[in-house]
Amino acid sequence: QVQLVESGGGVVQTGGSLRLSCVASGRTFSTYIMGWFRQSPGKEREFVASISWSGSYTYYADSVKGRFTISRDKSKNTVYLQMNSLKRDDTAVYYCVSGQTTEVVRTTPGSWGQGTQVTVSS
């Protein structure tokens, strides 16, 4: 199994920035593709972003394109989500996810972290 531990959540004002981190441990071969999902109150979990093993390929939900940037440091088994120009609609619990293909990570990731709360206030 792989363990994913997120950090970096918090409260930020509209227009502000936060950077989330996720450290993977355990069977890290299954973290070939890593990404982020989020869940807002009363809504289903939704895909946010994913990144390939090399870091060369990234995908974003339309709602965050141009504002969020996903990156990874393979030497640290860590993936980051830099969130800029935050909106109130970005308020959610953010989950780190992983899997062996991009399609899996974008739809039904096999591994999930415990989540970190991001609250954007006006």
DAWO-V361884 format. One record per residue. N is the residue number from 1. SS is DSSP state (~ for helix, > for strand, _ for the rest). PHI is phi in whole degrees, -180 to 180 (999 if undefined). Layout:
n:N ss:SS phi:PHI
n:N ss:SS phi:PHI
This chain:
n:1 ss:_ phi:999
n:2 ss:> phi:-113
n:3 ss:> phi:-108
n:4 ss:> phi:-122
n:5 ss:> phi:-124
n:6 ss:> phi:-93
n:7 ss:> phi:-156
n:8 ss:_ phi:106
n:9 ss:_ phi:-69
n:10 ss:> phi:166
n:11 ss:> phi:-107
n:12 ss:> phi:-143
n:13 ss:> phi:-81
n:14 ss:_ phi:-52
n:15 ss:_ phi:91
n:16 ss:_ phi:-83
n:17 ss:_ phi:-132
n:18 ss:> phi:-146
n:19 ss:> phi:-124
n:20 ss:> phi:-94
n:21 ss:> phi:-126
n:22 ss:> phi:-142
n:23 ss:> phi:-104
n:24 ss:> phi:-103
n:25 ss:> phi:-145
n:26 ss:> phi:90
n:27 ss:_ phi:-80
n:28 ss:~ phi:-70
n:29 ss:~ phi:-64
n:30 ss:~ phi:-85
n:31 ss:~ phi:-103
n:32 ss:_ phi:-55
n:33 ss:> phi:-113
n:34 ss:> phi:-126
n:35 ss:> phi:-167
n:36 ss:> phi:-136
n:37 ss:> phi:-119
n:38 ss:> phi:-146
n:39 ss:> phi:-140
n:40 ss:_ phi:-95
n:41 ss:_ phi:-55
n:42 ss:_ phi:78
n:43 ss:_ phi:-121
n:44 ss:_ phi:-78
n:45 ss:_ phi:-63
n:46 ss:> phi:-133
n:47 ss:> phi:-67
n:48 ss:> phi:-113
n:49 ss:> phi:-162
n:50 ss:> phi:-144
n:51 ss:> phi:-144
n:52 ss:_ phi:-77
n:53 ss:_ phi:-58
n:54 ss:_ phi:-77
n:55 ss:_ phi:86
n:56 ss:_ phi:-79
n:57 ss:_ phi:-118
n:58 ss:> phi:-129
n:59 ss:> phi:-134
n:60 ss:> phi:-135
n:61 ss:_ phi:-67
n:62 ss:_ phi:-58
n:63 ss:_ phi:-69
n:64 ss:_ phi:-119
n:65 ss:_ phi:-56
n:66 ss:_ phi:86
n:67 ss:_ phi:-116
n:68 ss:> phi:-108
n:69 ss:> phi:-134
n:70 ss:> phi:-100
n:71 ss:> phi:-150
n:72 ss:> phi:-147
n:73 ss:> phi:-119
n:74 ss:~ phi:-64
n:75 ss:~ phi:-66
n:76 ss:~ phi:-109
n:77 ss:_ phi:50
n:78 ss:> phi:-127
n:79 ss:> phi:-120
n:80 ss:> phi:-122
n:81 ss:> phi:-132
n:82 ss:> phi:-87
n:83 ss:> phi:-116
n:84 ss:_ phi:-116
n:85 ss:_ phi:49
n:86 ss:_ phi:-65
n:87 ss:_ phi:-117
n:88 ss:~ phi:-61
n:89 ss:~ phi:-67
n:90 ss:~ phi:-82
n:91 ss:_ phi:-61
n:92 ss:> phi:-177
n:93 ss:> phi:-89
n:94 ss:> phi:-103
n:95 ss:> phi:-115
n:96 ss:> phi:-83
n:97 ss:> phi:-135
n:98 ss:> phi:-151
n:99 ss:> phi:-177
n:100 ss:_ phi:-98
n:101 ss:_ phi:-137
n:102 ss:~ phi:-63
n:103 ss:~ phi:-62
n:104 ss:~ phi:-64
n:105 ss:~ phi:-65
n:106 ss:~ phi:-79
n:107 ss:~ phi:-122
n:108 ss:_ phi:-137
n:109 ss:_ phi:-58
n:110 ss:_ phi:-82
n:111 ss:> phi:-126
n:112 ss:> phi:-132
n:113 ss:_ phi:-83
n:114 ss:_ phi:-84
n:115 ss:_ phi:97
n:116 ss:> phi:-137
n:117 ss:> phi:-82
n:118 ss:> phi:-120
n:119 ss:> phi:-123
n:120 ss:> phi:-109
n:121 ss:> phi:-108
n:122 ss:_ phi:-88
